Amino acid sequence: QLLQNSNESEVDTAEDLRRKLCQAKKEKLDLTIKHNQELSNYESQIIKLRSEVEKGEAVRQSLEYELAIARKDARLKRYAAEEELSDAKNKLVELQVLNEKLQQKVAETEKTFHVTQQNWKEQQQRFASEKDDIRRICNSEYELLLKERTKLESVLQHVCKSWLEKLHFMNCNSELGYENAEIGMEMNKISCGELALILVLPQKEQNNALQNIRKKMKDVEVEHNGCTELLRHQANELEYSAEREERLKKELEAATVRIKKLEENIEAERAAHLESKFNSEIIQLRIRDLEGALQVEKASQAEALSDLEMIKKEFKEVENAYEREKRNAQENLEKLNVLERECFCTNKQMNEKIEEKKKIIKDLSERLENNEKTCRELQEELATAKKHQVFLTETYENNMRELELLLDSFAMSGQRTAGTCKDKDKPPSLSVLETLRCTLTAYQSKLEDTSNELGKMKALCEKMTKELEISKEKMCALNQDLKEAQDNLADANKELNHLHTKCADRETLIGTLKMELQNVQQCWEKEKVRATESENEIQKLTRAYQKDMEEKLTFLHSLYQHLVAGCVLIKQPEGILDRFSWSELCAVLQENVDALILDLNRANEKISHLEYICKNKSDTMKELQQSQEDAFSKMAEQMKAQQSCWQKQKKYLEQQYSGLLGEVHARAQEYQETAEKNKEEIYVLEQRWEKLALENVSVKNMLTQVQKEHSSLLAACALLAGALYPLYGRSCAMSSQRDLLQDQVNIYELVNQEIRTLVHALCDVEENNQDEAKLKKRKFKGLIRVFRRGVIAVLAANRLKVLAQSSSSLFSWVNGFKEGIGILVCIGDSKSKHDLSSREEEQIPCVEALSWFTSSNLLAAIISSVTELQDVVNKTDPKPWLSEHLLVSAARNSFSKLMDKLNVLMETVPLDSSGSITYLEKDSLVQRLAHGLHKINTQALEAGLYDRLPIMVCI
């Protein structure tokens, strides 16, 4: 017994050691796999970090290059803006000079306009005053006429009233009184004698007389109206005659003034006629020179206008280029902002990755500590095992000594027992010793391997720590570079903001200058319009003056001819001759002829005096002509000097213009180069954007495919789970039913054997006597069986109803090519169906099927149960036998987990095994029916009926 106990303890210890070794191997394999995976992850992360650092350096270099380009562009823009400001200032000075000249012209034109306006207002005031006087006179005459009319009407009414009172006393009839009243009202303008004659006459004659009087009254009214009209016409003619008299007076005064002016003009014209003869030729020569100078000035003005238009076009081009540069600068700023954001994001990502690496290093250090702890524990276990082994060896030696002592004490029997014991005990002890030696040697070799691997791991850890320190130093350097880049970016942003403020100030100045230019141009156009209007007015005035001069000259020529002929011809006015009598016209003509003769005599005397004055003036004119010729020669020399100065200025302006054109062309080339570079960059960015868009589309398609696959896999898993679990339940039920049937078959065979022995043992004497009693009993038993069948049918119907209420089957599938039993597919997570209407019960299967196919619980159960298997599948192990063992164990564990979780989810699905348990309950209806059937079958067996089925099968 001691040996057996010792052997059993040794076997147990060996098995424990084997288990521990297996667990240690498994843990070692897991640690090596995890270590390799972590090393590969670290190496990939270090490579990614290096690539990101290189990308950051490339981005930093590109940003520095773009900053240098932006600074150059800003400097060029600043110089261009300063040059444009200087040009604009020069143009402003020129425009201010033009504006002053135009303002002077405007002031002169406004003065002339104010003078003409004042004259026009004075004339309007005169006309208004004359009009008011005429209205007053008319109103006074009209009031006098109204007063006379009222006086006459009052006198007539007084007379009529007196005659009407007399008529009332003489005539009492109402009709005659009414007619006489009408006659009295109509006879306001008839004399008193006619009224007396009417009153004396009888009534008929009075009526006739009244009719005649009415006619006369009407005639008198017509004549009165005609007289009033004649009075009006006469009053109008009087007014018109008064106006004519005033006009004639004014014309006489004007004629006298004109005659005096004509006399003065004749004297001046005679003096000027002589001067004009001498000055006309000089003026013609000067006019020719001035026309040539005007043409030259017009040509120069046309050239200046063309130059201005060219400068305006160039200025517009420069503005467009400036706007383009402004847009490019805005785009560059947007790019800088985007790059800053990307740098910030990369910095964040780098920091996050560094933190993750730090966490991973901490985990590794913790794992190393755990491994060291496990190694220490193993060493301690080895020490304990060695101690136990020493103890076992000592016990084994003691046992051997005791056996030797027993052999020595019992010679024959002891030798036999020792021989038999040796024959029986040697092979297991040797095998145990050999296995122990093998395990110990293997364990020692494995310990050596683990120690070597631990040394390697420590070396690798030291290398990793060194690499991590190097990467930390690199990260510090990169952080410093990033800080410097951020500082440079901040400086660049400050410079850009400063430049933006300067550009905004310059833009505001340019806008103000543009507004001033537009205002000056508008003023210049207005002045042009006013100048054209003033020129037109001057032309009109010159034409009117020329017409007046021609009329005066014709009048003077006619007067001269009449005076030479010795007679005076007076044009007859069209309207006035008809109104004057012959004697009045003769007197007027005689007076005019006398006055003209006197004027002729005076004129002859004045002519003699004027001839003497003309001689004196001719001498003075010659002197003035010489002085004027000298002045004109000096003016011609000054004009030539001015022309030479203008030509020099023109050359200087052309040179400046050519220089400005060259600078503009150079700037345009530079702007074109920058625009081409920007176009190339935009093209590259567009290509990148297209690539990213394609990648995005592909990722979206992959997502949709993954979502479709996910939904389809979930639905397939739901269908398979619904088909699998009922099959599993059926298999369980079949196994339980198979066991029950096997028990029943065994019981049935035993019962049959006993019945056969009893039947053969009994005698066949009482068969004939008991036939009649059996027939009666059969009739009674037949009724009992009918009742039992009804009860069983009711039980079956209730069970079918309960099964239908608690069933969660969706459909059953049968293969069309292979005949056999179909597969039932059920639904999990189904809710209770109690207290629902028929429509709701019809709609419940569809809703439950949809919820089952999209069940989050099923998905969570599948994912959580298959995680272990996925981890094993994703691992790549060089040893295939280990990976197969791990895969099979992981598959078994995941399947068991999945079945457990499906058991929780498919609680509502009824298993067929429950049916085999229900009829085993005590005091149930099924149990009672079984007992009754058992009695009937025993009676039948006693009666000799052997063709009955088993009890449970009948139920």
Backbone hydrogen bonds, N-H to C=O, Kabsch-Sander energy under -0.5 kcal/mol:
donor,donor_aa,acceptor,acceptor_aa,energy
5,N,1,Q,-3.0
6,S,2,L,-3.0
7,N,3,L,-3.4
8,E,4,Q,-3.0
9,S,5,N,-2.8
10,E,6,S,-2.7
11,V,7,N,-3.0
12,D,8,E,-2.8
13,T,9,S,-2.9
14,A,10,E,-2.8
15,E,11,V,-2.9
16,D,12,D,-2.8
17,L,13,T,-3.0
18,R,14,A,-2.9
19,R,15,E,-2.9
20,K,16,D,-3.0
21,L,17,L,-3.1
22,C,18,R,-3.1
23,Q,19,R,-3.1
24,A,20,K,-3.2
25,K,21,L,-3.2
26,K,22,C,-3.0
27,E,23,Q,-3.1
28,K,24,A,-3.1
29,L,25,K,-3.3
30,D,26,K,-3.0
31,L,27,E,-3.1
32,T,28,K,-3.2
33,I,29,L,-2.9
34,K,30,D,-3.1
35,H,31,L,-3.2
36,N,32,T,-2.9
37,Q,33,I,-2.8
38,E,34,K,-3.0
39,L,35,H,-2.8
40,S,36,N,-2.8
41,N,37,Q,-2.7
42,Y,38,E,-3.1
43,E,39,L,-3.0
44,S,40,S,-2.6
45,Q,41,N,-2.7
46,I,42,Y,-2.9
47,I,43,E,-2.5
48,K,44,S,-2.5
49,L,45,Q,-2.8
50,R,46,I,-2.6
51,S,47,I,-2.7
52,E,48,K,-2.9
53,V,49,L,-2.7
54,E,50,R,-2.7
55,K,51,S,-2.6
56,G,52,E,-2.9
57,E,53,V,-2.5
58,A,54,E,-2.5
59,V,55,K,-2.9
60,R,56,G,-2.7
61,Q,57,E,-2.6
62,S,58,A,-2.7
63,L,59,V,-2.7
64,E,60,R,-2.6
65,Y,61,Q,-2.6
66,E,62,S,-2.7
67,L,63,L,-2.5
68,A,64,E,-2.4
69,I,65,Y,-2.4
70,A,66,E,-2.7
71,R,67,L,-2.6
72,K,68,A,-2.5
73,D,69,I,-2.9
74,A,70,A,-2.5
75,R,71,R,-2.7
76,L,72,K,-2.8
77,K,73,D,-2.8
78,R,74,A,-2.5
79,Y,75,R,-2.8
80,A,76,L,-2.8
81,A,77,K,-2.8
82,E,78,R,-2.5
83,E,79,Y,-2.6
84,E,80,A,-2.7
85,L,81,A,-2.4
86,S,82,E,-2.3
87,D,83,E,-2.7
88,A,84,E,-2.7
89,K,85,L,-2.4
90,N,86,S,-2.4
91,K,87,D,-2.6
92,L,88,A,-2.4
93,V,89,K,-2.4
94,E,90,N,-2.4
95,L,91,K,-2.9
96,Q,92,L,-2.6
97,V,93,V,-2.1
98,L,94,E,-2.4
99,N,95,L,-2.7
100,E,96,Q,-2.5
101,K,97,V,-2.3
102,L,98,L,-2.8
103,Q,99,N,-2.7
104,Q,100,E,-2.3
105,K,101,K,-2.3
106,V,102,L,-2.8
107,A,103,Q,-2.8
108,E,104,Q,-2.4
109,T,105,K,-2.8
110,E,106,V,-2.8
111,K,107,A,-2.3
112,T,108,E,-2.4
113,F,109,T,-2.7
114,H,110,E,-3.0
115,V,111,K,-2.5
116,T,112,T,-2.6
117,Q,113,F,-2.8
118,Q,114,H,-2.6
119,N,115,V,-2.3
120,W,116,T,-2.5
121,K,117,Q,-2.6
122,E,118,Q,-2.6
123,Q,119,N,-2.5
124,Q,120,W,-2.5
125,Q,121,K,-2.7
126,R,122,E,-2.4
127,F,123,Q,-2.8
128,A,124,Q,-2.6
129,S,125,Q,-2.6
130,E,126,R,-2.7
131,K,127,F,-2.4
132,D,128,A,-2.6
133,D,129,S,-2.3
134,I,130,E,-2.2
135,R,131,K,-2.3
136,R,132,D,-2.4
137,I,133,D,-2.3
138,C,134,I,-2.4
139,N,135,R,-2.7
140,S,136,R,-2.5
141,E,137,I,-2.3
142,Y,138,C,-2.6
143,E,139,N,-2.3
144,L,140,S,-2.0
145,L,141,E,-2.2
146,L,142,Y,-2.2
147,K,143,E,-2.4
148,E,144,L,-2.3
149,R,145,L,-2.3
150,T,146,L,-2.6
151,K,147,K,-2.2
152,L,148,E,-2.3
153,E,149,R,-2.6
154,S,150,T,-2.2
155,V,151,K,-2.0
156,L,152,L,-2.4
157,Q,153,E,-2.5
158,H,154,S,-2.0
159,V,155,V,-2.0
160,C,156,L,-2.7
161,K,157,Q,-2.5
162,S,158,H,-1.8
163,W,159,V,-2.2
164,L,160,C,-2.5
165,E,161,K,-2.0
166,K,162,S,-1.4
167,L,163,W,-1.9
168,H,164,L,-2.0
169,F,165,E,-1.6
170,M,166,K,-1.6
171,N,167,L,-2.4
172,C,170,M,-0.5
177,G,173,N,-2.0
178,Y,174,S,-2.4
179,E,175,E,-2.8
180,N,176,L,-3.4
181,A,177,G,-2.2
182,E,178,Y,-2.2
183,I,179,E,-2.9
184,G,180,N,-3.1
185,M,181,A,-2.0
186,E,182,E,-2.1
187,M,183,I,-2.1
189,K,186,E,-0.5
195,L,191,S,-1.0
196,A,192,C,-1.6
197,L,193,G,-1.9
198,I,194,E,-2.0
199,L,195,L,-1.9
200,V,196,A,-1.6
201,L,197,L,-1.7
206,Q,202,P,-1.9
207,N,203,Q,-2.4
208,N,204,K,-2.5
209,A,205,E,-3.3
210,L,206,Q,-2.8
211,Q,207,N,-2.4
212,N,208,N,-2.6
213,I,209,A,-2.9
214,R,210,L,-2.6
215,K,211,Q,-2.4
216,K,212,N,-3.0
217,M,213,I,-3.2
218,K,214,R,-2.8
219,D,215,K,-2.6
220,V,216,K,-3.2
221,E,217,M,-2.8
222,V,218,K,-2.7
223,E,219,D,-3.0
224,H,220,V,-3.1
225,N,221,E,-3.0
226,G,222,V,-2.7
227,C,223,E,-2.8
228,T,224,H,-2.7
229,E,225,N,-2.5
230,L,226,G,-2.7
231,L,227,C,-3.0
232,R,228,T,-2.6
233,H,229,E,-3.1
234,Q,230,L,-3.0
235,A,231,L,-3.0
236,N,232,R,-3.1
237,E,233,H,-3.0
238,L,234,Q,-2.7
239,E,235,A,-2.8
240,Y,236,N,-3.2
241,S,237,E,-3.1
242,A,238,L,-2.9
243,E,239,E,-2.9
244,R,240,Y,-2.8
245,E,241,S,-2.9
246,E,242,A,-2.6
247,R,243,E,-3.1
248,L,244,R,-3.5
249,K,245,E,-2.8
250,K,246,E,-2.8
251,E,247,R,-3.5
252,L,248,L,-2.9
253,E,249,K,-2.8
254,A,250,K,-3.1
255,A,251,E,-3.0
256,T,252,L,-2.8
257,V,253,E,-2.4
258,R,254,A,-3.0
259,I,255,A,-2.9
260,K,256,T,-2.3
261,K,257,V,-2.7
262,L,258,R,-3.5
263,E,259,I,-2.6
264,E,260,K,-2.3
265,N,261,K,-3.3
266,I,262,L,-3.1
267,E,263,E,-2.1
268,A,264,E,-2.5
269,E,265,N,-3.4
270,R,266,I,-2.5
271,A,267,E,-1.9
272,A,268,A,-3.2
273,H,269,E,-2.8
274,L,270,R,-1.3
275,E,271,A,-1.6
276,S,272,A,-3.3
277,K,273,H,-1.5
278,F,274,L,-1.4
279,N,275,E,-2.8
280,S,276,S,-2.3
281,E,277,K,-0.7
282,I,278,F,-0.9
283,I,279,N,-3.2
284,Q,280,S,-2.5
285,L,281,E,-2.3
286,R,282,I,-2.6
287,I,283,I,-3.1
288,R,284,Q,-2.3
289,D,285,L,-2.4
290,L,286,R,-3.4
291,E,287,I,-2.9
292,G,288,R,-2.4
293,A,289,D,-2.7
294,L,290,L,-3.1
295,Q,291,E,-2.6
296,V,292,G,-2.5
297,E,293,A,-3.0
298,K,294,L,-3.2
299,A,295,Q,-2.9
300,S,296,V,-2.8
301,Q,297,E,-3.1
302,A,298,K,-2.8
303,E,299,A,-2.7
304,A,300,S,-2.9
305,L,301,Q,-2.9
306,S,302,A,-2.7
307,D,303,E,-3.2
308,L,304,A,-2.8
309,E,305,L,-2.6
310,M,306,S,-2.8
311,I,307,D,-3.0
312,K,308,L,-2.7
313,K,309,E,-2.7
314,E,310,M,-2.9
315,F,311,I,-2.9
316,K,312,K,-2.6
317,E,313,K,-2.7
318,V,314,E,-3.2
319,E,315,F,-2.5
320,N,316,K,-2.8
321,A,317,E,-3.0
322,Y,318,V,-2.8
323,E,319,E,-2.6
324,R,320,N,-2.7
325,E,321,A,-2.9
326,K,322,Y,-2.5
327,R,323,E,-2.7
328,N,324,R,-3.0
329,A,325,E,-3.0
330,Q,326,K,-2.4
331,E,327,R,-2.7
332,N,328,N,-3.0
333,L,329,A,-2.5
334,E,330,Q,-2.5
335,K,331,E,-2.8
336,L,332,N,-2.9
337,N,333,L,-2.6
338,V,334,E,-2.6
339,L,335,K,-3.0
340,E,336,L,-2.8
341,R,337,N,-2.4
342,E,338,V,-2.6
343,C,339,L,-3.1
344,F,340,E,-2.6
345,C,341,R,-2.8
346,T,342,E,-3.1
347,N,343,C,-2.8
348,K,344,F,-2.3
349,Q,345,C,-2.9
350,M,346,T,-3.2
351,N,347,N,-2.8
352,E,348,K,-2.8
353,K,349,Q,-2.9
354,I,350,M,-2.9
355,E,351,N,-2.6
356,E,352,E,-2.6
357,K,353,K,-2.8
358,K,354,I,-2.6
359,K,355,E,-2.5
360,I,356,E,-2.8
361,I,357,K,-3.0
362,K,358,K,-2.4
363,D,359,K,-2.6
364,L,360,I,-2.8
365,S,361,I,-2.7
366,E,362,K,-2.6
367,R,363,D,-2.7
368,L,364,L,-2.9
369,E,365,S,-2.4
370,N,366,E,-2.3
371,N,367,R,-3.0
372,E,368,L,-2.8
373,K,369,E,-2.6
374,T,370,N,-2.8
375,C,371,N,-2.8
376,R,372,E,-2.6
377,E,373,K,-2.7
378,L,374,T,-2.6
379,Q,375,C,-2.7
380,E,376,R,-2.8
381,E,377,E,-2.7
382,L,378,L,-2.8
383,A,379,Q,-2.6
384,T,380,E,-2.6
385,A,381,E,-2.8
386,K,382,L,-3.0
387,K,383,A,-2.5
388,H,384,T,-2.9
389,Q,385,A,-2.8
390,V,386,K,-2.8
391,F,387,K,-2.5
392,L,388,H,-2.6
393,T,389,Q,-2.8
394,E,390,V,-2.5
395,T,391,F,-2.7
396,Y,392,L,-3.0
397,E,393,T,-2.9
398,N,394,E,-2.7
399,N,395,T,-2.7
400,M,396,Y,-2.5
401,R,397,E,-2.8
402,E,398,N,-2.8
403,L,399,N,-2.4
404,E,400,M,-2.8
405,L,401,R,-2.7
406,L,402,E,-2.3
407,L,403,L,-2.6
408,D,404,E,-2.7
409,S,405,L,-2.4
410,F,406,L,-3.3
411,A,409,S,-0.7
415,Q,411,A,-1.5
416,R,412,M,-2.5
417,T,413,S,-2.9
418,A,414,G,-2.7
419,G,415,Q,-3.1
420,T,416,R,-3.5
421,C,417,T,-3.1
422,K,418,A,-3.3
423,D,419,G,-3.1
424,K,420,T,-2.1
425,D,421,C,-3.5
426,K,422,K,-2.2
429,S,425,D,-2.1
430,L,426,K,-3.0
431,S,427,P,-2.8
432,V,428,P,-2.9
433,L,429,S,-3.3
434,E,430,L,-3.5
435,T,431,S,-3.0
436,L,432,V,-2.9
437,R,433,L,-3.3
438,C,434,E,-3.1
439,T,435,T,-3.1
440,L,436,L,-2.9
441,T,437,R,-3.1
442,A,438,C,-3.3
443,Y,439,T,-3.3
444,Q,440,L,-3.1
445,S,441,T,-3.0
446,K,442,A,-3.1
447,L,443,Y,-2.9
448,E,444,Q,-2.7
449,D,445,S,-2.9
450,T,446,K,-3.5
451,S,447,L,-2.9
452,N,448,E,-3.0
453,E,449,D,-3.3
454,L,450,T,-2.9
455,G,451,S,-2.5
456,K,452,N,-2.8
457,M,453,E,-3.2
458,K,454,L,-2.8
459,A,455,G,-2.8
460,L,456,K,-3.2
461,C,457,M,-3.1
462,E,458,K,-2.8
463,K,459,A,-2.9
464,M,460,L,-3.2
465,T,461,C,-2.8
466,K,462,E,-2.8
467,E,463,K,-3.3
468,L,464,M,-2.9
469,E,465,T,-2.7
470,I,466,K,-3.0
471,S,467,E,-3.1
472,K,468,L,-2.9
473,E,469,E,-2.9
474,K,470,I,-2.7
475,M,471,S,-3.0
476,C,472,K,-2.8
477,A,473,E,-2.8
478,L,474,K,-3.1
479,N,475,M,-2.9
480,Q,476,C,-2.7
481,D,477,A,-2.9
482,L,478,L,-3.2
483,K,479,N,-2.8
484,E,480,Q,-2.9
485,A,481,D,-3.1
486,Q,482,L,-2.9
487,D,483,K,-2.9
488,N,484,E,-3.1
489,L,485,A,-2.8
490,A,486,Q,-2.8
491,D,487,D,-2.9
492,A,488,N,-3.2
493,N,489,L,-3.0
494,K,490,A,-2.7
495,E,491,D,-3.0
496,L,492,A,-3.0
497,N,493,N,-3.0
498,H,494,K,-2.8
499,L,495,E,-3.0
500,H,496,L,-3.0
501,T,497,N,-2.7
502,K,498,H,-2.6
503,C,499,L,-3.3
504,A,500,H,-2.9
505,D,501,T,-2.7
506,R,502,K,-3.2
507,E,503,C,-3.0
508,T,504,A,-2.7
509,L,505,D,-2.7
510,I,506,R,-3.2
511,G,507,E,-2.9
512,T,508,T,-2.8
513,L,509,L,-3.0
514,K,510,I,-2.9
515,M,511,G,-2.8
516,E,512,T,-2.8
517,L,513,L,-3.0
518,Q,514,K,-3.2
519,N,515,M,-2.8
520,V,516,E,-3.0
521,Q,517,L,-3.1
522,Q,518,Q,-2.9
523,C,519,N,-2.9
524,W,520,V,-3.1
525,E,521,Q,-2.9
526,K,522,Q,-3.0
527,E,523,C,-3.0
528,K,524,W,-2.4
529,V,525,E,-2.8
530,R,526,K,-3.1
531,A,527,E,-3.2
532,T,528,K,-3.1
533,E,529,V,-2.8
534,S,530,R,-3.3
535,E,531,A,-2.9
536,N,532,T,-2.8
537,E,533,E,-2.8
538,I,534,S,-3.0
539,Q,535,E,-2.8
540,K,536,N,-2.8
541,L,537,E,-3.0
542,T,538,I,-3.0
543,R,539,Q,-2.8
544,A,540,K,-3.0
545,Y,541,L,-3.1
546,Q,542,T,-3.1
547,K,543,R,-2.8
548,D,544,A,-2.8
549,M,545,Y,-2.8
550,E,546,Q,-2.8
551,E,547,K,-3.0
552,K,548,D,-2.9
553,L,549,M,-3.1
554,T,550,E,-2.9
555,F,551,E,-2.8
556,L,552,K,-3.2
557,H,553,L,-2.8
558,S,554,T,-2.7
559,L,555,F,-2.7
560,Y,556,L,-3.0
561,Q,557,H,-2.4
562,H,558,S,-2.8
563,L,559,L,-2.9
564,V,560,Y,-2.5
565,A,561,Q,-2.6
566,G,562,H,-1.5
567,C,562,H,-1.6
569,L,567,C,-0.5
570,I,568,V,-0.6
571,K,569,L,-0.5
577,L,573,P,-1.0
579,R,576,I,-1.4
580,F,576,I,-0.8
585,L,581,S,-2.2
586,C,582,W,-2.2
587,A,583,S,-2.2
588,V,584,E,-2.5
589,L,585,L,-2.6
590,Q,586,C,-2.6
591,E,587,A,-2.4
592,N,588,V,-2.3
593,V,589,L,-2.7
594,D,590,Q,-2.4
595,A,591,E,-2.5
596,L,592,N,-2.4
597,I,593,V,-2.3
598,L,594,D,-2.3
599,D,595,A,-2.4
600,L,596,L,-2.4
601,N,597,I,-2.3
602,R,598,L,-2.5
603,A,599,D,-2.7
604,N,600,L,-2.6
605,E,601,N,-2.1
606,K,602,R,-2.6
607,I,603,A,-2.6
608,S,604,N,-2.2
609,H,605,E,-2.0
610,L,606,K,-3.1
611,E,607,I,-2.5
612,Y,608,S,-1.5
613,I,609,H,-1.8
614,C,610,L,-2.9
615,K,611,E,-1.9
616,N,612,Y,-1.6
617,K,613,I,-2.5
618,S,614,C,-2.5
619,D,615,K,-1.7
620,T,616,N,-1.9
621,M,617,K,-2.7
622,K,618,S,-2.1
623,E,619,D,-1.8
624,L,620,T,-2.6
625,Q,621,M,-2.6
626,Q,622,K,-2.2
627,S,623,E,-2.3
628,Q,624,L,-2.6
629,E,625,Q,-2.5
630,D,626,Q,-2.3
631,A,627,S,-2.3
632,F,628,Q,-2.9
633,S,629,E,-2.3
634,K,630,D,-2.4
635,M,631,A,-2.5
636,A,632,F,-2.5
637,E,633,S,-2.2
638,Q,634,K,-2.4
639,M,635,M,-2.5
640,K,636,A,-2.2
641,A,637,E,-2.4
642,Q,638,Q,-2.5
643,Q,639,M,-2.3
644,S,640,K,-2.3
645,C,641,A,-2.3
646,W,642,Q,-2.7
647,Q,643,Q,-2.4
648,K,644,S,-2.2
649,Q,645,C,-2.6
650,K,646,W,-2.4
651,K,647,Q,-2.5
652,Y,648,K,-2.6
653,L,649,Q,-2.6
654,E,650,K,-2.3
655,Q,651,K,-2.6
656,Q,652,Y,-2.4
657,Y,653,L,-2.6
658,S,654,E,-2.7
659,G,655,Q,-2.6
660,L,656,Q,-2.7
661,L,657,Y,-2.4
662,G,658,S,-2.4
663,E,659,G,-2.5
664,V,660,L,-2.6
665,H,661,L,-2.7
666,A,662,G,-2.5
667,R,663,E,-2.8
668,A,664,V,-2.6
669,Q,665,H,-2.4
670,E,666,A,-2.5
671,Y,667,R,-3.0
672,Q,668,A,-2.4
673,E,669,Q,-2.6
674,T,670,E,-2.7
675,A,671,Y,-2.5
676,E,672,Q,-2.6
677,K,673,E,-2.6
678,N,674,T,-2.7
679,K,675,A,-2.4
680,E,676,E,-2.6
681,E,677,K,-2.7
682,I,678,N,-2.6
683,Y,679,K,-2.6
684,V,680,E,-2.7
685,L,681,E,-2.7
686,E,682,I,-2.6
687,Q,683,Y,-2.5
688,R,684,V,-2.6
689,W,685,L,-2.8
690,E,686,E,-2.7
691,K,687,Q,-2.8
692,L,688,R,-3.0
693,A,689,W,-2.6
694,L,690,E,-2.8
695,E,691,K,-2.8
696,N,692,L,-2.7
697,V,693,A,-2.6
698,S,694,L,-2.9
699,V,695,E,-3.0
700,K,696,N,-2.6
701,N,697,V,-2.7
702,M,698,S,-2.9
703,L,699,V,-2.9
704,T,700,K,-2.9
705,Q,701,N,-2.9
706,V,702,M,-3.3
707,Q,703,L,-3.2
708,K,704,T,-2.7
709,E,705,Q,-3.3
710,H,706,V,-3.2
711,S,707,Q,-2.8
712,S,708,K,-3.1
713,L,709,E,-3.3
714,L,710,H,-2.4
715,A,711,S,-2.5
716,A,712,S,-2.7
717,C,713,L,-3.0
718,A,714,L,-2.4
719,L,715,A,-2.5
720,L,716,A,-3.1
721,A,717,C,-2.9
722,G,718,A,-2.6
723,A,719,L,-1.9
724,L,720,L,-2.9
725,Y,721,A,-2.3
727,L,723,A,-1.2
728,Y,724,L,-2.7
729,G,725,Y,-2.6
730,R,726,P,-2.8
731,S,727,L,-2.9
732,C,728,Y,-2.3
733,A,729,G,-2.7
734,M,730,R,-3.3
735,S,731,S,-2.4
736,S,732,C,-2.4
737,Q,733,A,-3.0
738,R,734,M,-2.8
739,D,735,S,-2.1
740,L,736,S,-2.3
741,L,737,Q,-3.1
742,Q,738,R,-2.5
743,D,739,D,-2.3
744,Q,740,L,-2.7
745,V,741,L,-3.0
746,N,742,Q,-2.3
747,I,743,D,-2.6
748,Y,744,Q,-3.0
749,E,745,V,-2.5
750,L,746,N,-2.1
751,V,747,I,-2.7
752,N,748,Y,-2.6
753,Q,749,E,-2.3
754,E,750,L,-2.4
755,I,751,V,-3.1
756,R,752,N,-2.8
757,T,753,Q,-2.3
758,L,754,E,-2.4
759,V,755,I,-2.9
760,H,756,R,-2.7
761,A,757,T,-1.8
762,L,758,L,-2.4
768,N,765,V,-0.6
770,Q,766,E,-1.1
771,D,768,N,-0.8
774,K,770,Q,-1.6
775,L,771,D,-1.9
776,K,772,E,-1.8
777,K,773,A,-2.3
778,R,774,K,-2.6
779,K,775,L,-1.8
780,F,776,K,-2.0
781,K,777,K,-2.9
782,G,778,R,-2.3
783,L,779,K,-1.6
784,I,780,F,-1.8
785,R,781,K,-2.6
786,V,782,G,-1.9
787,F,783,L,-2.3
788,R,784,I,-2.7
789,R,785,R,-2.7
790,G,786,V,-2.1
791,V,787,F,-2.3
792,I,788,R,-2.8
793,A,789,R,-2.5
794,V,790,G,-2.4
795,L,791,V,-2.6
796,A,792,I,-2.6
797,A,793,A,-2.5
798,N,794,V,-2.5
799,R,795,L,-2.6
800,L,796,A,-2.7
801,K,797,A,-2.3
802,V,798,N,-2.7
803,L,799,R,-2.9
804,A,800,L,-2.4
805,Q,801,K,-2.3
806,S,802,V,-2.5
807,S,803,L,-0.8
810,L,825,V,-3.7
811,F,825,V,-1.4
813,W,823,I,-3.2
819,E,817,F,-0.5
823,I,813,W,-3.2
824,L,822,G,-0.5
825,V,811,F,-3.2
826,C,722,G,-1.6
826,C,824,L,-0.5
827,I,808,S,-2.6
829,D,905,L,-1.9
841,E,837,S,-2.2
842,E,838,S,-2.0
843,Q,839,R,-2.0
844,I,840,E,-1.6
847,V,843,Q,-1.7
848,E,844,I,-2.9
849,A,845,P,-2.5
850,L,846,C,-2.4
851,S,847,V,-2.4
852,W,848,E,-2.2
853,F,849,A,-2.4
854,T,850,L,-1.3
855,S,852,W,-1.2
859,L,855,S,-1.6
860,A,856,S,-2.6
861,A,857,N,-2.5
862,I,858,L,-2.6
863,I,859,L,-2.6
864,S,860,A,-2.7
865,S,861,A,-2.0
866,V,862,I,-1.6
867,T,863,I,-0.6
870,Q,866,V,-2.3
871,D,867,T,-2.5
872,V,868,E,-2.0
873,V,869,L,-2.5
874,N,870,Q,-2.7
875,K,871,D,-1.2
877,D,875,K,-0.6
883,S,879,K,-1.7
884,E,880,P,-2.6
885,H,881,W,-2.0
886,L,882,L,-2.8
887,L,883,S,-2.6
888,V,884,E,-2.7
889,S,885,H,-2.4
890,A,886,L,-2.8
891,A,887,L,-2.6
892,R,888,V,-2.4
893,N,889,S,-2.5
894,S,890,A,-2.7
895,F,891,A,-2.4
896,S,892,R,-2.4
897,K,893,N,-2.6
898,L,894,S,-2.6
899,M,895,F,-2.7
900,D,896,S,-2.4
901,K,897,K,-2.5
902,L,898,L,-2.6
903,N,899,M,-2.3
904,V,900,D,-1.5
905,L,901,K,-2.3
906,M,902,L,-3.2
907,E,904,V,-0.8
909,V,906,M,-0.8
914,S,911,L,-1.2
915,G,912,D,-0.7
916,S,912,D,-0.6
917,I,914,S,-1.0
918,T,914,S,-1.4
919,Y,915,G,-0.9
920,L,917,I,-1.3
921,E,918,T,-1.3
924,S,921,E,-0.7
928,R,924,S,-2.3
929,L,925,L,-2.4
930,A,926,V,-2.1
931,H,927,Q,-2.4
932,G,928,R,-2.5
933,L,929,L,-2.4
934,H,930,A,-2.3
935,K,931,H,-2.1
936,I,932,G,-2.3
937,N,933,L,-2.8
938,T,934,H,-2.3
939,Q,935,K,-2.5
940,A,936,I,-2.6
941,L,937,N,-2.7
942,E,938,T,-2.4
943,A,939,Q,-2.4
944,G,940,A,-1.0
945,L,940,A,-3.1
946,Y,944,G,-0.8
954,C,950,P,-2.1
955,I,951,I,-1.8
